[in-house]
């Protein structure tokens, strides 16, 4: 699971006709508060509001450029936008808008539950409205998914460039150290913004709560996020165990979630965690025990891949200006 992709082979092409496109949700909520930047982002100007529609590149809203690239890649269909219909309308071309305007976790919940009804028994992909992925990088990343599917979840971590200058205005973003294998030197990673998961196998209520808390503490330290997540989740976890006990089942949710969460956080902070360990601990936390028992050979996957455009989400005015300049140089006609 921790193997780096071989960029020397060149980008993978569009998916063959035998590979069924994956339903995808673009999370496009309207957070009125600007992102809290870490010390490395001092002096930058954070964005707020519905970035997907407010940010215009070449006179076009960012959300339309993103949808266009997702459609051109051929990997995703149908595509949905999860955000307020008052901002995005009821649809944008072939894309349906799921009207939702709550916390990050609530928006994820509303979107996933709606898509699961429309596309039952299928994995669902999620991304955010503030990235502009390169189609070639989407091909390369999704090739890794196809090669290992079916999976409980797939969440690629993006290898940071060796030269920090390549990050440009995104150099402030938090990075993590993950060892490709036990005993190996850790790689520096950026969080990707593409997730594929099987809604039928995961503890969805737990995921929705974690997404809300994780989003609210993004760009904070690992231990800060661990402390907040733990304190906020314990009452809910204990209640889940009470319900299991009443049904005559082993009440092990609290211990399982907390033990694996704490070990994952401390190993990640120390740079000793491997992709295999990350995937297994996340599987124990988020994938139901019944599913793990029924499908013991299924796995989650956290590959270390190249795909910088999936990691450079637009959080600051400086990052927006940089991508406009890049598109001008490439002949994108950005205004």
Secondary structure, 3 states (H helix, E strand, C coil): CCCECCHHHCCCCCCCCCCCCEEEEEECCCCCCCCCCCHHHCCCCECCCCHHHHCEECCEEHHHHHHHHHHHHCCEEEEEEEECHHHHCCEECCEEEEECCCCHHHHHHHHHHHHHHHCCCCCEEEEECCCCCCHHHHHHHHHHHHHHCCCCEECCEEECCCCHHHHHHHCCCCCEEEECCCCCCEEEEEECCEEEECCCCECHHHHHHHHHHHHHCCCCCHHHHHHHHHHHHHHHHHHHHHHHHHCCCCCCHHHHHHHHHHHHHHHHHHCCCEHHHHHHHHHHHHECHHHHHHCCCCCEECCEECCHHHCCCCCEHHHHHHHHHHHHHCCCCCC
